[in-house]
């Protein structure tokens, strides 16, 4: 099974430099700018808790990584 590597800091995760890797499964990576775009796509009311709660943000990044992994496996 592939390992999930999350590089989320407890604070300031969304303040990291654009292009910095936040999470990785195999060769699939999530970068800070991708998370910013994904959070911007959420409704503002549902975005607030995720962007301010490190645990919720980590869970969101894991979910996006798993979605991309499943998509990659389906297309293979």
C-alpha positions in Angstrom: 0.0 0.0 0.0 1.2 3.4 -0.8 2.3 5.7 2.1 0.7 9.0 2.6 3.1 11.7 3.5 1.7 14.9 4.9 4.0 17.9 5.4 1.4 20.1 7.1 2.6 22.3 9.8 0.4 23.0 12.8 0.1 26.7 11.9 0.7 28.8 8.8 0.2 26.0 6.3 -1.7 28.2 3.9 1.0 30.9 4.3 3.7 28.7 2.9 5.4 29.5 -0.3 3.4 28.8 -3.5 4.4 25.5 -5.0 5.5 24.0 -1.7 4.5 20.3 -1.3 1.9 19.7 1.5 1.2 16.0 0.9 2.4 13.1 -1.3 1.3 9.6 -2.2 3.8 7.8 -4.5 4.3 10.3 -7.3 1.1 12.3 -6.6 1.7 15.6 -4.8 -0.5 18.3 -3.5 1.0 21.8 -3.5 0.1 24.8 -1.5 -1.3 26.7 -4.5 -3.5 23.8 -5.4 -5.0 23.8 -1.9 -5.6 27.5 -2.0 -7.5 27.1 -5.3 -9.5 24.2 -4.0 -10.4 26.1 -0.9 -11.4 29.1 -2.9 -13.8 26.9 -4.8 -15.6 26.0 -1.6 -18.4 28.1 -0.4 -17.1 30.8 1.9 -19.1 29.5 4.8 -17.6 25.9 4.5 -14.1 27.2 3.6 -13.6 29.1 6.9 -13.4 26.0 9.3 -11.1 24.1 6.9 -8.6 26.9 6.4 -8.4 27.8 10.1 -8.3 24.3 11.6 -5.0 22.4 11.0 -6.6 19.0 11.6 -9.4 19.8 9.1 -6.9 21.0 6.6 -4.8 17.9 7.0 -8.0 15.7 6.5 -8.9 17.8 3.4 -5.4 17.3 1.9 -5.6 13.5 2.6 -9.0 13.4 0.9 -7.7 15.2 -2.2 -4.6 12.9 -2.4 -6.8 9.8 -2.1 -9.1 11.1 -4.8 -6.2 11.7 -7.2 -4.8 8.2 -6.4 -8.1 6.6 -7.2 -8.4 8.5 -10.4 -4.9 7.6 -11.4 -5.6 3.9 -10.7 -8.9 4.0 -12.6 -7.2 5.5 -15.7 -4.3 3.1 -15.6 
